[in-house]
Amino acid sequence: MFDRRLVKEANHVRGFLFLSLSLGCGIALLAVAQAWFFSQTVANVFLKGLSLKNVGVALGIILGIILTRALFQWGSEVFAQEAALRVKSNLRQRLIDRLFTLGPLYIRKEKSGELISTLVSGTDSLVDYFAKYIPQLLLAVMIPIIILSFVFPQDWKSGSILLLTGPLIPIFMILIGKLAEKKSLQQWQSLSWMNGHFLDILRGITTLKVFGRSKDQIRVIARVSNSFRESTLSVLRIAFLSALMLEFFATMSTALVAVAIGLRLVYGTLSFSTGLFLLLLAPEFYTPLRTLGLNFHAGLSGVNAAVRIYEILDAPLPTMAKSGIDHCTIDILAETYQITFEHVSLTYDQDETPALQNINISLSSGESIALVGPSGAGKTSLVQLLMGFVEPTSGQIYVNGKLLETISMDNWREQIGYISQNPYLFAGSILENILLGRPQAEMREVINAAESANAHGFIMSFPQGYDTILGEGGYRLSGGQAQRIAMARIFLKDAPLLIFDEPTSSLDLESEDAIQNALNNLTQGKTSIIIAHRLNTIQHTNRILVMDQGRIVEEGNHEVLLEKQGLYYDLVRKARGSSL
């Protein structure tokens, strides 16, 4: 059970693993020395009649060896743990980086709870793999060879018994491993599915309570938990059976060596000190093999977790995010720039209807554009393309004549201020959430941004003001308040290109007025793209693009589109002139 990809992860910590293995081999050599001094001392006391005073030096050496072995054992475990923790941290950081690079489109396709399970439990399971299984796997080869190199010169018969019986334990482990591998994979999958389901339930607990389905989910959770319990017990049964059989083989093999030595002692063909020396070394020969068997389950858990970890790490990257491409950086968008879509189409999956078809638009600096249309028309998809979260299936996007895919996405997104319909606020203070726009900003700048977003007043109404702690998702705030905190974040960032995805669609009239005033303040002198269903949000924009079934079907300002009496006119009429 040697996963090559996991072994490669150990390359940057091979120094720690080398020290751990060296100390492990040192322990074996000390065990040989301890057995030799002990056998000689016992022989001298019981056969030659020496007093304790005469063997005091030997007893002191044995005590020193025991203490040194304990010190070596501690050092070996410390170095192995350090190597394992470094590998875990490295893999976890790479997983996080990969998920950020893959973007929201990939994450939306996955279960959040399952991803969290992989990030936390999956990487944690690799600690035992690298700290216990890998070092022990190597020591299970090295230590028996060391022991045999001392046994064969003393007695080739005992050495032959050890050599013939030793491989039985690894062979048995391989047979057990074939049975345990499937069960362990089922256990890991059950754990991941259970984590995903629990998180889904927690997020939807309000809906479950409203519809009176809480008790139904309690029964579902019980079934899920029971499934995980059964898969865990299956793995443990195999682990306990494995441990039992390993102990049986090791004990019987040691007994076989003892019987062979005892018979020759009786017939006088083997000296007492040599026989005792060999008898003491026999358990030391099997100890690393038995320990490997005990850590076999840790190895299985690590390999099964690695399957999912490498599925994420091997997920294909968007062209814009691939390393090796010569990404250029761009200056902050100046007063004169142009963003162009040329024959852009987008299909999320091969068998799906295209989300966008043959889009050709141009956006100039300082221009304000509104995107309207029925649900599913492709408005949000167009914005996702512009932010680099998805790539066009065909066609190209240009920024000042440069292909968007050749521009560094980190650099490009620095130029964008984005507010969604439901902006996410992180667990932390209001100040920390606003500072996401520009972490190095001073307090005066933060207050100015909040004032511009009409948020300063309600922030100061809290006892802790800007230091007020928000829960996950900003649960202490109303929708309008959360939206204004997000607006303050964008004011602080001061990005030249602004994108608003239905920022007022779910707000009351008072909150809508506050947000609309903030929008008017924010868009002054900047380029903006607004997706909205409210007429007062978009009627003063320079251009309105009307989308339907992934195409731009109408284009013009509010008055021109009304005169055409097309789709835009129908949307306005259905909304009775107050909303789209």
Buried (B, 14 or more C-beta within 10 A) or exposed (E): BEBEEBEEBBEEBEEBBEBBBBBBBBBBBBBBBBBBBBBBBBBBBEEEEBEEEEBEEBBEBBEBBEEBBEBBBEBBBBBBBBBBBBBBEBBBEBBEEBBEBBBEEBEEEBBBBBBBBBBEBBBBBBBBBBBBBBBBBBBBEBBBEBBBEBBBEBBEBBBBBBBEBBEBBBEBBEEBBEEBBEBBBBBBBBBBBBBBBBBBBEEBEEEBEEEEEEEEBEEEBEEBBEBBEEBBEBBEEBBEEBBEBBBEBBEEBBEBBBEBBEEBBEEEEBBBBBBBBBBBBBBBBBBBBBBBBBBBBBBBBBBBBBBBBBEBBEEEBBEBBEEEEEBEEBEEBEEEBBBBBBEBBBBBEEEEEBBBBBBEBEBBBBBBBBBBBBEBBBBBBBBBBBBBBBBBBEBEBBBBEEEBBBBBBEBBBBBBBBBBBBBEBEEBBBBBBBBBBBEEBEEEBBBBBBBBBBBBEBBEEBEEBBEBEBEEBBEBBEBBBBBBBBBBBBBBBBBBBBBBBBBBBBBEEEBBBBBBEBBEBBBEEBBBBBBBBBBBBBBEBEBBBBBBBBBBBBBBBBEEBBEEEBBBBEBBEEEEEEBB
